[in-house]
Amino acid sequence: MKKILLSGLSMIMLLVALQTPQSVQAQAVEEGDIIVEGFYGWPNFATFLLRAAYGFSANDEQVNISSAGPLGGRVEYMIDDNISLGLEGYYGASGLEWEGMSLTDQGNDTTYMYDVSYNRVTANLRAAYHFDLGDNFDAYVAGGVGYRYTRSRFDTDDPFFEEASVGSFLPFSIRGAVGGRYFIANTIGLGLEFALGGPLVSGGVSIKL
């Protein structure tokens, strides 16, 4: 994880070093701007662990591993030319479903369904420092703290097992990130972020208001 974050920071610092005074004419983001961004992240850690644990049977028609996200969005308000405050949130889901044979009360074989799911929602307050790299590229370092909700469930129609649901153990989130946006138009940008706490890498589309 640290290697990915350091690699992202190195990329940002390289872009800073390549800038010359002549190329810096205006900032990509300025005081009063509102930035709205939707993103999709990688990896989904829970799905990764499920595939690592049950990959040997993933090709079995009776076993299904599902995944969604992490996907989310963020909103930032530039309180001056370099500092922004905002909110971000993201959602992820993972699941494992399989069929199994068991005996009924009458001693007959029958097929039952088993389902394990893990869902999480994170909402953070976010602050970022933006570097002045010209009118097309916005590089930043950011941090956030907030709330993390998780829910693990086990569902089945097998009468010999009890269904269960477990909530968050530590409902706290902290996140540090480096990233950048390249504005392909005056108000539309493409973003890439490297972080610890949540998805390691995320990319998306930004709109500047």
DRENPATI-313079 format. One line per field, with one value per atom (N, C-alpha, C): residue in one letter; atom name; x, z, y. Coordinates in nm, 2 decimals. Each point is the difference from the previous one (the first is absolute). Layout:
N
r = [a / ...]
a = [CA / ...]
px = [X / ...]
pz = [Z / ...]
py = [Y / ...]
% end
This chain:
209
r = [m / m / m / k / k / k / k / k / k / i / i / i / l / l / l / l / l / l / s / s / s / g / g / g / l / l / l / s / s / s / m / m / m / i / i / i / m / m / m / l / l / l / l / l / l / v / v / v / a / a / a / l / l / l / q / q / q / t / t / t / p / p / p / q / q / q / s / s / s / v / v / v / q / q / q / a / a / a / q / q / q / a / a / a / v / v / v / e / e / e / e / e / e / g / g / g / d / d / d / i / i / i / i / i / i / v / v / v / e / e / e / g / g / g / f / f / f / y / y / y / g / g / g / w / w / w / p / p / p / n / n / n / f / f / f / a / a / a / t / t / t / f / f / f / l / l / l / l / l / l / r / r / r / a / a / a / a / a / a / y / y / y / g / g / g / f / f / f / s / s / s / a / a / a / n / n / n / d / d / d / e / e / e / q / q / q / v / v / v / n / n / n / i / i / i / s / s / s / s / s / s / a / a / a / g / g / g / p / p / p / l / l / l / g / g / g / g / g / g / r / r / r / v / v / v / e / e / e / y / y / y / m / m / m / i / i / i / d / d / d / d / d / d / n / n / n / i / i / i / s / s / s / l / l / l / g / g / g / l / l / l / e / e / e / g / g / g / y / y / y / y / y / y / g / g / g / a / a / a / s / s / s / g / g / g / l / l / l / e / e / e / w / w / w / e / e / e / g / g / g / m / m / m / s / s / s / l / l / l / t / t / t / d / d / d / q / q / q / g / g / g / n / n / n / d / d / d / t / t / t / t / t / t / y / y / y / m / m / m / y / y / y / d / d / d / v / v / v / s / s / s / y / y / y / n / n / n / r / r / r / v / v / v / t / t / t / a / a / a / n / n / n / l / l / l / r / r / r / a / a / a / a / a / a / y / y / y / h / h / h / f / f / f / d / d / d / l / l / l / g / g / g / d / d / d / n / n / n / f / f / f / d / d / d / a / a / a / y / y / y / v / v / v / a / a / a / g / g / g / g / g / g / v / v / v / g / g / g / y / y / y / r / r / r / y / y / y / t / t / t / r / r / r / s / s / s / r / r / r / f / f / f / d / d / d / t / t / t / d / d / d / d / d / d / p / p / p / f / f / f / f / f / f / e / e / e / e / e / e / a / a / a / s / s / s / v / v / v / g / g / g / s / s / s / f / f / f / l / l / l / p / p / p / f / f / f / s / s / s / i / i / i / r / r / r / g / g / g / a / a / a / v / v / v / g / g / g / g / g / g / r / r / r / y / y / y / f / f / f / i / i / i / a / a / a / n / n / n / t / t / t / i / i / i / g / g / g / l / l / l / g / g / g / l / l / l / e / e / e / f / f / f / a / a / a / l / l / l / g / g / g / g / g / g / p / p / p / l / l / l / v / v / v / s / s / s / g / g / g / g / g / g / v / v / v / s / s / s / i / i / i / k / k / k / l / l / l]
a = [N / CA / C / N / CA / C / N / CA / C / N / CA / C / N / CA / C / N / CA / C / N / CA / C / N / CA / C / N / CA / C / N / CA / C / N / CA / C / N / CA / C / N / CA / C / N / CA / C / N / CA / C / N / CA / C / N / CA / C / N / CA / C / N / CA / C / N / CA / C / N / CA / C / N / CA / C / N / CA / C / N / CA / C / N / CA / C / N / CA / C / N / CA / C / N / CA / C / N / CA / C / N / CA / C / N / CA / C / N / CA / C / N / CA / C / N / CA / C / N / CA / C / N / CA / C / N / CA / C / N / CA / C / N / CA / C / N / CA / C / N / CA / C / N / CA / C / N / CA / C / N / CA / C / N / CA / C / N / CA / C / N / CA / C / N / CA / C / N / CA / C / N / CA / C / N / CA / C / N / CA / C / N / CA / C / N / CA / C / N / CA / C / N / CA / C / N / CA / C / N / CA / C / N / CA / C / N / CA / C / N / CA / C / N / CA / C / N / CA / C / N / CA / C / N / CA / C / N / CA / C / N / CA / C / N / CA / C / N / CA / C / N / CA / C / N / CA / C / N / CA / C / N / CA / C / N / CA / C / N / CA / C / N / CA / C / N / CA / C / N / CA / C / N / CA / C / N / CA / C / N / CA / C / N / CA / C / N / CA / C / N / CA / C / N / CA / C / N / CA / C / N / CA / C / N / CA / C / N / CA / C / N / CA / C / N / CA / C / N / CA / C / N / CA / C / N / CA / C / N / CA / C / N / CA / C / N / CA / C / N / CA / C / N / CA / C / N / CA / C / N / CA / C / N / CA / C / N / CA / C / N / CA / C / N / CA / C / N / CA / C / N / CA / C / N / CA / C / N / CA / C / N / CA / C / N / CA / C / N / CA / C / N / CA / C / N / CA / C / N / CA / C / N / CA / C / N / CA / C / N / CA / C / N / CA / C / N / CA / C / N / CA / C / N / CA / C / N / CA / C / N / CA / C / N / CA / C / N / CA / C / N / CA / C / N / CA / C / N / CA / C / N / CA / C / N / CA / C / N / CA / C / N / CA / C / N / CA / C / N / CA / C / N / CA / C / N / CA / C / N / CA / C / N / CA / C / N / CA / C / N / CA / C / N / CA / C / N / CA / C / N / CA / C / N / CA / C / N / CA / C / N / CA / C / N / CA / C / N / CA / C / N / CA / C / N / CA / C / N / CA / C / N / CA / C / N / CA / C / N / CA / C / N / CA / C / N / CA / C / N / CA / C / N / CA / C / N / CA / C / N / CA / C / N / CA / C / N / CA / C / N / CA / C / N / CA / C / N / CA / C / N / CA / C / N / CA / C / N / CA / C / N / CA / C / N / CA / C / N / CA / C / N / CA / C / N / CA / C / N / CA / C / N / CA / C / N / CA / C / N / CA / C / N / CA / C / N / CA / C / N / CA / C / N / CA / C / N / CA / C / N / CA / C / N / CA / C / N / CA / C / N / CA / C / N / CA / C / N / CA / C / N / CA / C / N / CA / C / N / CA / C / N / CA / C / N / CA / C / N / CA / C / N / CA / C / N / CA / C / N / CA / C / N / CA / C / N / CA / C / N / CA / C / N / CA / C / N / CA / C / N / CA / C / N / CA / C / N / CA / C / N / CA / C / N / CA / C / N / CA / C]
px = [0.08 / -0.08 / 0.09 / 0.10 / 0.09 / 0.07 / 0.03 / 0.07 / -0.09 / -0.13 / -0.09 / -0.02 / -0.01 / -0.02 / 0.13 / 0.12 / 0.12 / 0.02 / -0.05 / 0.01 / -0.08 / -0.13 / -0.08 / 0.06 / 0.06 / 0.06 / 0.11 / 0.08 / 0.12 / -0.05 / -0.11 / -0.05 / -0.04 / -0.07 / -0.04 / 0.12 / 0.10 / 0.12 / 0.08 / -0.01 / 0.07 / -0.07 / -0.13 / -0.08 / 0.03 / 0.02 / 0.03 / 0.13 / 0.10 / 0.14 / 0.01 / -0.09 / 0.00 / -0.06 / -0.07 / -0.06 / 0.11 / -0.02 / 0.09 / -0.08 / 0.06 / -0.07 / -0.08 / 0.05 / -0.07 / -0.12 / -0.01 / -0.12 / -0.11 / 0.03 / -0.11 / -0.06 / -0.12 / -0.07 / -0.12 / -0.07 / -0.12 / -0.02 / -0.07 / -0.03 / -0.12 / 0.01 / -0.11 / -0.12 / 0.02 / -0.11 / 0.04 / -0.10 / 0.02 / -0.10 / 0.02 / -0.09 / -0.15 / -0.09 / -0.14 / -0.05 / 0.10 / -0.04 / -0.06 / -0.10 / -0.05 / 0.03 / 0.06 / 0.04 / -0.08 / -0.07 / -0.08 / 0.06 / 0.03 / 0.06 / -0.06 / -0.02 / -0.04 / 0.11 / 0.02 / 0.12 / -0.03 / 0.08 / 0.00 / 0.14 / 0.01 / 0.12 / 0.04 / 0.13 / 0.06 / 0.10 / 0.01 / -0.08 / -0.11 / -0.09 / -0.10 / 0.06 / 0.05 / 0.07 / -0.07 / -0.13 / -0.08 / -0.02 / -0.02 / -0.02 / 0.14 / 0.11 / 0.13 / 0.02 / -0.04 / 0.02 / -0.09 / -0.12 / -0.09 / 0.05 / 0.05 / 0.06 / 0.13 / 0.07 / 0.12 / -0.03 / -0.11 / -0.04 / -0.08 / -0.08 / -0.09 / 0.02 / 0.11 / 0.03 / 0.01 / 0.03 / 0.01 / -0.14 / -0.11 / -0.13 / -0.08 / 0.07 / -0.07 / -0.06 / 0.06 / -0.05 / -0.12 / -0.03 / -0.11 / -0.13 / -0.09 / -0.13 / -0.08 / 0.04 / -0.08 / 0.06 / 0.11 / 0.07 / 0.00 / -0.04 / 0.00 / 0.06 / 0.10 / 0.06 / -0.04 / -0.06 / -0.05 / 0.07 / 0.01 / 0.07 / -0.06 / 0.01 / -0.04 / 0.09 / 0.05 / 0.08 / 0.14 / 0.07 / -0.05 / -0.03 / -0.12 / -0.03 / -0.06 / 0.02 / -0.04 / 0.01 / 0.00 / 0.00 / 0.06 / 0.04 / 0.05 / -0.04 / -0.02 / -0.02 / 0.09 / 0.07 / 0.10 / -0.04 / 0.03 / -0.02 / 0.13 / 0.05 / 0.13 / -0.02 / 0.05 / -0.01 / 0.10 / 0.11 / 0.09 / 0.07 / 0.10 / 0.06 / 0.07 / 0.03 / 0.07 / -0.07 / -0.09 / -0.06 / -0.15 / -0.04 / -0.14 / -0.05 / -0.13 / -0.07 / -0.12 / -0.03 / -0.11 / -0.04 / -0.07 / -0.06 / 0.03 / 0.02 / 0.02 / -0.07 / -0.05 / -0.06 / 0.02 / 0.00 / 0.01 / -0.06 / -0.04 / -0.07 / 0.07 / 0.00 / 0.05 / -0.08 / -0.01 / -0.07 / 0.07 / -0.01 / 0.06 / -0.09 / -0.01 / -0.08 / 0.04 / -0.03 / 0.03 / -0.13 / -0.04 / -0.12 / 0.03 / -0.06 / 0.03 / -0.12 / 0.00 / -0.10 / 0.07 / -0.08 / 0.05 / -0.10 / 0.04 / -0.09 / -0.01 / -0.12 / -0.02 / -0.12 / -0.02 / -0.12 / -0.11 / -0.12 / -0.13 / -0.03 / -0.10 / -0.04 / -0.04 / -0.04 / -0.04 / 0.12 / 0.12 / 0.12 / 0.02 / -0.07 / 0.02 / 0.10 / 0.08 / 0.09 / -0.07 / 0.04 / -0.06 / 0.11 / -0.03 / 0.10 / -0.05 / 0.10 / -0.03 / 0.09 / -0.04 / 0.08 / 0.06 / 0.13 / 0.07 / 0.06 / -0.01 / 0.05 / 0.07 / 0.12 / 0.08 / 0.02 / -0.04 / 0.02 / 0.07 / 0.07 / 0.07 / -0.01 / -0.07 / -0.03 / 0.07 / 0.05 / 0.05 / -0.02 / -0.03 / -0.02 / 0.09 / 0.07 / 0.09 / -0.03 / -0.01 / -0.02 / 0.11 / 0.07 / 0.11 / -0.01 / 0.04 / 0.04 / 0.13 / 0.03 / 0.12 / 0.06 / 0.13 / 0.07 / 0.12 / 0.03 / 0.11 / 0.07 / 0.13 / 0.09 / 0.03 / -0.03 / 0.02 / 0.12 / 0.08 / 0.12 / -0.03 / 0.06 / -0.02 / 0.09 / -0.06 / 0.07 / -0.05 / -0.07 / -0.05 / -0.15 / -0.05 / -0.14 / -0.07 / 0.08 / -0.06 / 0.02 / 0.10 / 0.04 / -0.02 / -0.07 / -0.02 / 0.05 / 0.11 / 0.06 / -0.02 / -0.02 / -0.04 / 0.04 / 0.01 / 0.01 / -0.12 / -0.06 / -0.12 / -0.01 / -0.08 / -0.03 / -0.14 / -0.05 / -0.14 / -0.02 / -0.11 / -0.04 / -0.15 / -0.06 / -0.14 / -0.05 / -0.12 / -0.07 / 0.00 / 0.02 / 0.00 / -0.10 / -0.09 / -0.11 / 0.03 / 0.00 / 0.01 / -0.11 / -0.04 / -0.10 / 0.04 / 0.02 / 0.02 / -0.12 / -0.05 / -0.12 / 0.03 / -0.07 / -0.01 / -0.14 / -0.05 / -0.14 / 0.00 / -0.10 / -0.02 / -0.14 / -0.04 / -0.13 / 0.02 / 0.12 / 0.03 / -0.05 / -0.10 / -0.05 / 0.10 / 0.11 / 0.09 / 0.11 / -0.01 / 0.09 / -0.08 / 0.05 / -0.06 / 0.05 / -0.08 / 0.04 / 0.06 / 0.09 / 0.07 / 0.04 / 0.01 / 0.04 / 0.08 / 0.12 / 0.09 / 0.03 / 0.00 / 0.02 / 0.15 / 0.02 / 0.13 / 0.07 / 0.13 / 0.08 / 0.07 / 0.06 / 0.06 / -0.06 / -0.10 / -0.07 / 0.07 / 0.13 / 0.08 / 0.09 / 0.01 / 0.07 / 0.11 / 0.12 / 0.10 / 0.07 / 0.03 / 0.05 / 0.10 / 0.11 / 0.10 / 0.02 / 0.02 / 0.00 / 0.09 / 0.05 / 0.06 / -0.07 / -0.02 / -0.07 / 0.02 / -0.07 / 0.00 / -0.11 / -0.04 / -0.10 / 0.05 / -0.02 / 0.03 / -0.13 / -0.01 / -0.12 / 0.01 / -0.08 / -0.01 / -0.08 / -0.08 / -0.08 / 0.00 / -0.06 / 0.01 / -0.07 / -0.10 / -0.07 / 0.00 / 0.06 / 0.00 / 0.14 / 0.02 / 0.13 / 0.00 / 0.12 / 0.02 / 0.09 / -0.05 / 0.08 / 0.06 / 0.11 / 0.06 / 0.06 / -0.03 / 0.04 / 0.05 / 0.11 / 0.07 / -0.02 / -0.04 / -0.04 / 0.02 / 0.01 / -0.01 / -0.13 / -0.07 / -0.13 / -0.11 / -0.06 / -0.09 / 0.07 / -0.05 / 0.06 / 0.14 / 0.10 / 0.13 / 0.02 / -0.08 / 0.00 / -0.14 / -0.03 / -0.13 / 0.01 / -0.09 / 0.00 / -0.14 / -0.01 / -0.14 / 0.00 / -0.12 / -0.03 / -0.04 / 0.06 / -0.02 / -0.08 / -0.08 / -0.07 / 0.03 / 0.04 / 0.03 / -0.11 / -0.06 / -0.11 / 0.04]
pz = [0.00 / 0.00 / 0.00 / 0.09 / 0.00 / -0.13 / -0.07 / -0.13 / -0.10 / 0.00 / -0.09 / 0.03 / 0.13 / 0.04 / -0.03 / 0.02 / -0.03 / -0.15 / -0.08 / -0.14 / -0.05 / 0.06 / -0.04 / 0.03 / 0.12 / 0.05 / -0.09 / -0.04 / -0.09 / -0.14 / -0.05 / -0.13 / 0.01 / 0.12 / 0.02 / 0.01 / 0.07 / 0.02 / -0.13 / -0.08 / -0.13 / -0.09 / 0.00 / -0.08 / 0.06 / 0.13 / 0.05 / -0.04 / 0.00 / -0.04 / -0.15 / -0.08 / -0.15 / -0.03 / 0.09 / -0.03 / 0.00 / -0.09 / -0.01 / 0.03 / 0.04 / 0.03 / -0.12 / -0.12 / -0.12 / -0.03 / 0.05 / -0.03 / 0.09 / 0.12 / 0.10 / -0.02 / -0.06 / -0.03 / 0.09 / 0.03 / 0.09 / 0.06 / 0.11 / 0.07 / -0.06 / 0.01 / -0.04 / 0.09 / 0.13 / 0.09 / 0.08 / 0.04 / 0.07 / 0.11 / 0.08 / 0.11 / -0.05 / 0.06 / -0.03 / -0.09 / -0.06 / -0.09 / 0.08 / -0.05 / 0.05 / -0.09 / 0.05 / -0.08 / 0.04 / -0.10 / 0.03 / -0.08 / 0.06 / -0.07 / 0.04 / -0.10 / 0.02 / -0.04 / 0.08 / -0.03 / 0.03 / -0.06 / 0.03 / 0.04 / 0.11 / 0.06 / -0.02 / 0.04 / -0.01 / 0.11 / 0.07 / -0.02 / 0.10 / -0.02 / 0.10 / 0.09 / 0.12 / 0.08 / 0.04 / 0.04 / 0.04 / -0.11 / -0.12 / -0.12 / -0.03 / 0.02 / -0.02 / 0.09 / 0.13 / 0.10 / -0.03 / -0.05 / -0.03 / -0.12 / -0.10 / -0.12 / 0.04 / 0.09 / 0.05 / 0.08 / 0.07 / 0.09 / -0.08 / -0.09 / -0.07 / -0.15 / -0.05 / -0.14 / -0.06 / 0.08 / -0.05 / -0.04 / 0.05 / -0.04 / -0.07 / -0.04 / -0.07 / -0.13 / -0.07 / -0.12 / 0.01 / 0.12 / 0.03 / -0.02 / -0.07 / -0.03 / 0.13 / 0.11 / 0.12 / 0.09 / -0.04 / 0.08 / -0.08 / 0.06 / -0.06 / 0.09 / -0.05 / 0.07 / -0.07 / 0.08 / -0.06 / 0.06 / -0.07 / 0.05 / -0.06 / 0.08 / -0.05 / 0.07 / -0.08 / 0.06 / 0.03 / 0.08 / 0.06 / -0.10 / 0.01 / -0.09 / 0.09 / -0.04 / 0.09 / -0.07 / 0.08 / -0.05 / 0.11 / -0.04 / 0.09 / -0.05 / 0.10 / -0.03 / 0.08 / -0.07 / 0.07 / -0.04 / 0.10 / -0.02 / 0.03 / -0.09 / 0.01 / 0.09 / 0.12 / 0.09 / -0.02 / -0.07 / -0.06 / -0.12 / -0.06 / -0.12 / 0.02 / 0.12 / 0.03 / 0.09 / 0.07 / 0.10 / -0.03 / 0.01 / -0.02 / 0.12 / 0.03 / 0.10 / -0.07 / 0.05 / -0.07 / 0.07 / -0.08 / 0.05 / -0.11 / 0.05 / -0.10 / 0.06 / -0.09 / 0.05 / -0.11 / 0.05 / -0.10 / 0.06 / -0.09 / 0.03 / -0.06 / 0.07 / -0.06 / 0.05 / -0.08 / 0.04 / -0.05 / 0.08 / -0.05 / 0.05 / -0.07 / 0.03 / -0.05 / 0.08 / -0.04 / 0.02 / -0.11 / 0.00 / -0.05 / 0.06 / -0.04 / 0.04 / -0.07 / 0.03 / 0.07 / 0.09 / 0.08 / 0.02 / 0.01 / 0.03 / 0.15 / 0.04 / 0.14 / 0.02 / 0.12 / 0.02 / 0.06 / -0.04 / 0.05 / 0.13 / 0.07 / 0.13 / -0.03 / -0.13 / -0.03 / -0.05 / 0.00 / -0.04 / -0.15 / -0.08 / -0.14 / -0.04 / -0.11 / -0.04 / -0.07 / 0.02 / -0.06 / -0.02 / -0.09 / -0.02 / 0.07 / 0.07 / 0.06 / -0.05 / 0.01 / -0.04 / 0.13 / -0.02 / 0.10 / -0.06 / 0.08 / -0.05 / 0.11 / -0.03 / 0.09 / -0.07 / 0.06 / -0.06 / 0.10 / -0.06 / 0.08 / -0.08 / 0.07 / -0.06 / 0.09 / -0.06 / 0.08 / -0.07 / 0.08 / -0.04 / 0.08 / -0.06 / 0.07 / -0.04 / 0.10 / -0.02 / 0.08 / -0.07 / 0.06 / -0.02 / 0.10 / -0.02 / -0.06 / -0.10 / -0.07 / -0.02 / 0.02 / -0.03 / -0.09 / -0.09 / -0.10 / -0.02 / -0.03 / -0.04 / -0.15 / -0.08 / -0.15 / -0.04 / -0.09 / -0.05 / -0.13 / -0.02 / -0.11 / -0.12 / -0.09 / -0.11 / -0.14 / 0.00 / -0.13 / -0.01 / -0.12 / -0.02 / -0.04 / -0.01 / -0.04 / 0.10 / 0.08 / 0.10 / 0.14 / 0.08 / 0.14 / 0.08 / 0.07 / 0.08 / 0.15 / 0.08 / 0.14 / 0.10 / 0.12 / 0.11 / 0.09 / 0.05 / 0.07 / 0.12 / 0.09 / 0.12 / 0.04 / 0.06 / 0.05 / 0.11 / 0.08 / 0.11 / 0.00 / 0.05 / -0.01 / 0.06 / -0.06 / 0.05 / -0.10 / 0.05 / -0.09 / 0.06 / -0.09 / 0.04 / -0.08 / 0.07 / -0.06 / 0.05 / -0.08 / 0.03 / -0.06 / 0.08 / -0.05 / 0.03 / -0.10 / 0.01 / -0.05 / 0.07 / -0.05 / -0.01 / -0.12 / -0.02 / -0.06 / 0.03 / -0.05 / 0.02 / -0.09 / 0.02 / 0.07 / 0.04 / 0.07 / 0.15 / 0.04 / 0.13 / 0.11 / -0.04 / 0.10 / 0.04 / -0.07 / 0.02 / 0.04 / 0.08 / 0.04 / -0.08 / -0.05 / -0.07 / 0.10 / -0.05 / 0.09 / -0.07 / 0.08 / -0.05 / 0.10 / -0.04 / 0.09 / -0.05 / 0.08 / -0.04 / 0.02 / -0.01 / 0.01 / 0.13 / 0.00 / 0.12 / 0.04 / -0.10 / 0.02 / -0.11 / 0.04 / -0.10 / -0.02 / -0.03 / -0.02 / -0.12 / -0.08 / -0.12 / 0.00 / -0.05 / -0.02 / -0.13 / -0.08 / -0.13 / -0.04 / -0.06 / -0.05 / -0.15 / -0.08 / -0.15 / -0.06 / -0.12 / -0.10 / -0.13 / -0.08 / -0.12 / -0.10 / -0.11 / -0.10 / -0.09 / -0.06 / -0.10 / -0.12 / -0.12 / -0.12 / -0.07 / -0.02 / -0.05 / -0.16 / -0.06 / -0.14 / -0.06 / 0.08 / -0.04 / 0.12 / -0.01 / 0.10 / 0.13 / -0.01 / 0.12 / 0.02 / -0.09 / 0.01 / 0.01 / 0.10 / 0.02 / 0.02 / -0.02 / 0.03 / 0.12 / 0.10 / 0.13 / 0.03 / 0.07 / 0.05 / 0.14 / 0.09 / 0.14 / 0.05 / 0.08 / 0.07 / 0.15 / 0.08 / 0.14 / 0.09 / 0.13 / 0.10 / 0.08 / 0.03 / 0.07 / -0.10 / -0.05 / -0.11 / -0.12 / -0.12 / -0.12 / -0.02 / -0.04 / -0.02 / -0.12 / -0.10 / -0.12 / -0.05 / -0.03 / -0.05 / -0.12 / -0.09 / -0.12 / -0.03 / -0.05 / -0.03 / -0.09 / 0.00 / -0.08 / 0.09 / -0.02 / 0.09 / -0.08 / 0.07 / -0.06 / 0.09 / -0.06 / 0.08 / -0.02 / 0.11 / -0.01 / 0.04]
py = [-0.12 / 0.12 / 0.13 / -0.01 / 0.12 / 0.02 / -0.11 / 0.02 / 0.07 / -0.04 / 0.07 / 0.14 / 0.04 / 0.14 / 0.08 / -0.06 / 0.07 / 0.02 / -0.10 / 0.01 / 0.11 / 0.01 / 0.11 / 0.14 / 0.01 / 0.12 / 0.04 / -0.10 / 0.02 / 0.06 / -0.06 / 0.05 / 0.15 / 0.03 / 0.14 / 0.09 / -0.04 / 0.08 / 0.02 / -0.10 / 0.01 / 0.10 / 0.00 / 0.10 / 0.14 / 0.01 / 0.13 / 0.05 / -0.09 / 0.03 / 0.04 / -0.06 / 0.03 / 0.13 / 0.06 / 0.13 / 0.11 / 0.10 / 0.11 / 0.13 / 0.11 / 0.12 / 0.05 / -0.02 / 0.04 / -0.07 / -0.13 / -0.08 / 0.02 / 0.07 / 0.02 / 0.13 / 0.00 / 0.13 / 0.02 / -0.11 / 0.01 / -0.14 / 0.00 / -0.12 / -0.07 / -0.14 / -0.08 / 0.02 / 0.01 / 0.03 / 0.12 / 0.08 / 0.12 / 0.02 / 0.10 / 0.03 / 0.02 / -0.07 / 0.01 / -0.11 / -0.08 / -0.11 / -0.12 / -0.06 / -0.13 / -0.11 / -0.11 / -0.11 / -0.12 / -0.06 / -0.12 / -0.11 / -0.12 / -0.11 / -0.13 / -0.08 / -0.14 / -0.09 / -0.11 / -0.08 / -0.15 / -0.08 / -0.15 / -0.04 / -0.08 / -0.04 / -0.14 / -0.03 / -0.13 / -0.01 / -0.12 / -0.12 / 0.00 / -0.10 / -0.03 / -0.11 / 0.04 / -0.09 / -0.12 / 0.01 / -0.11 / -0.10 / 0.05 / -0.09 / -0.07 / 0.07 / -0.05 / -0.12 / 0.02 / -0.11 / -0.12 / 0.03 / -0.11 / -0.08 / 0.07 / -0.07 / -0.08 / 0.05 / -0.07 / -0.12 / 0.01 / -0.12 / -0.10 / 0.04 / -0.09 / -0.01 / 0.05 / 0.00 / -0.14 / -0.10 / -0.13 / -0.05 / 0.06 / -0.05 / 0.11 / 0.11 / 0.11 / -0.04 / -0.11 / -0.04 / -0.10 / -0.04 / -0.09 / 0.07 / -0.05 / 0.06 / 0.03 / -0.08 / 0.01 / 0.11 / 0.06 / 0.11 / 0.13 / 0.11 / 0.13 / 0.10 / 0.08 / 0.11 / 0.13 / 0.09 / 0.12 / 0.12 / 0.11 / 0.12 / 0.13 / 0.10 / 0.14 / 0.10 / 0.09 / 0.11 / -0.05 / 0.09 / 0.13 / 0.11 / 0.05 / 0.12 / 0.11 / 0.12 / 0.11 / 0.14 / 0.10 / 0.13 / 0.10 / 0.11 / 0.10 / 0.14 / 0.09 / 0.14 / 0.09 / 0.09 / 0.09 / 0.15 / 0.08 / 0.15 / 0.06 / 0.08 / 0.07 / 0.13 / -0.01 / 0.11 / 0.11 / -0.04 / 0.10 / -0.07 / 0.06 / -0.06 / -0.13 / -0.04 / -0.12 / -0.10 / 0.04 / -0.09 / -0.03 / -0.12 / -0.04 / -0.08 / 0.01 / -0.08 / -0.06 / -0.13 / -0.06 / -0.13 / -0.08 / -0.13 / -0.10 / -0.13 / -0.11 / -0.12 / -0.09 / -0.12 / -0.11 / -0.12 / -0.11 / -0.13 / -0.09 / -0.12 / -0.12 / -0.11 / -0.12 / -0.12 / -0.11 / -0.12 / -0.12 / -0.11 / -0.12 / -0.12 / -0.10 / -0.11 / -0.14 / -0.10 / -0.14 / -0.08 / -0.06 / -0.08 / -0.14 / -0.10 / -0.14 / -0.09 / -0.12 / -0.10 / -0.11 / -0.06 / -0.12 / -0.10 / -0.13 / -0.11 / -0.02 / -0.02 / -0.03 / -0.10 / -0.05 / -0.09 / 0.07 / -0.04 / 0.06 / -0.08 / 0.04 / -0.07 / -0.14 / -0.03 / -0.13 / -0.09 / 0.06 / -0.07 / 0.00 / 0.09 / 0.00 / 0.11 / -0.02 / 0.10 / 0.11 / 0.13 / 0.11 / 0.11 / 0.09 / 0.11 / 0.13 / 0.06 / 0.13 / 0.11 / 0.12 / 0.11 / 0.07 / 0.04 / 0.07 / 0.13 / 0.11 / 0.13 / 0.08 / 0.04 / 0.09 / 0.13 / 0.11 / 0.13 / 0.10 / 0.09 / 0.10 / 0.14 / 0.09 / 0.13 / 0.11 / 0.11 / 0.11 / 0.13 / 0.10 / 0.14 / 0.09 / 0.09 / 0.09 / 0.14 / 0.09 / 0.14 / 0.08 / 0.09 / 0.07 / 0.15 / 0.08 / 0.14 / 0.00 / 0.09 / 0.00 / 0.14 / 0.01 / 0.12 / -0.03 / 0.10 / -0.03 / 0.13 / -0.01 / 0.11 / -0.02 / 0.10 / -0.01 / 0.08 / -0.05 / 0.06 / 0.08 / 0.11 / 0.09 / -0.06 / -0.07 / -0.06 / 0.04 / 0.11 / 0.05 / -0.02 / 0.04 / 0.00 / -0.13 / -0.11 / -0.12 / -0.11 / 0.00 / -0.11 / 0.05 / -0.08 / 0.03 / -0.12 / 0.02 / -0.10 / 0.03 / -0.10 / 0.03 / -0.11 / 0.03 / -0.10 / 0.02 / -0.11 / 0.01 / -0.09 / 0.03 / -0.09 / 0.01 / -0.10 / 0.00 / -0.09 / 0.03 / -0.09 / 0.00 / -0.12 / -0.01 / -0.13 / -0.04 / -0.12 / -0.11 / -0.12 / -0.12 / -0.10 / -0.03 / -0.10 / -0.13 / -0.11 / -0.13 / -0.09 / -0.10 / -0.10 / -0.13 / -0.10 / -0.14 / -0.08 / -0.08 / -0.08 / -0.14 / -0.09 / -0.14 / -0.04 / -0.04 / -0.04 / -0.13 / -0.08 / -0.14 / -0.04 / -0.10 / -0.06 / -0.14 / -0.03 / -0.12 / 0.01 / -0.08 / 0.01 / -0.04 / -0.07 / -0.04 / 0.11 / 0.12 / 0.11 / 0.12 / 0.09 / 0.12 / 0.12 / 0.08 / 0.12 / 0.10 / 0.08 / 0.09 / 0.13 / 0.11 / 0.13 / 0.07 / 0.05 / 0.07 / 0.14 / 0.10 / 0.14 / 0.04 / 0.13 / 0.06 / -0.03 / -0.04 / -0.02 / 0.14 / 0.06 / 0.13 / 0.10 / 0.07 / 0.09 / 0.13 / -0.01 / 0.12 / -0.01 / 0.11 / 0.00 / 0.11 / -0.03 / 0.10 / -0.03 / 0.11 / -0.02 / 0.11 / -0.04 / 0.10 / -0.03 / 0.10 / -0.02 / 0.11 / -0.04 / 0.09 / -0.02 / 0.10 / -0.02 / 0.12 / -0.01 / 0.11 / -0.01 / 0.12 / 0.00 / 0.08 / -0.06 / 0.07 / 0.05 / 0.13 / 0.05 / 0.01 / -0.09 / -0.01 / 0.11 / 0.06 / 0.12 / 0.09 / 0.12 / 0.10 / -0.05 / -0.08 / -0.05 / -0.15 / -0.08 / -0.14 / -0.06 / -0.08 / -0.06 / -0.15 / -0.06 / -0.14 / -0.01 / -0.08 / 0.00 / -0.14 / 0.00 / -0.12 / 0.02 / -0.09 / 0.02 / -0.13 / 0.01 / -0.11 / 0.03 / -0.11 / 0.03 / -0.12 / 0.03 / -0.10 / 0.03 / -0.11 / 0.02 / 0.00 / -0.11 / -0.01 / -0.05 / 0.03 / -0.06 / 0.06 / -0.09 / 0.05 / 0.09 / -0.03 / 0.08 / 0.03 / 0.12 / 0.03 / 0.10 / -0.01 / 0.09 / 0.04 / 0.12 / 0.05 / 0.12 / 0.06 / 0.12 / 0.11 / 0.12 / 0.12 / 0.10 / 0.07 / 0.12 / 0.12 / 0.11 / 0.12 / 0.10 / 0.04 / 0.10 / 0.14]
% end
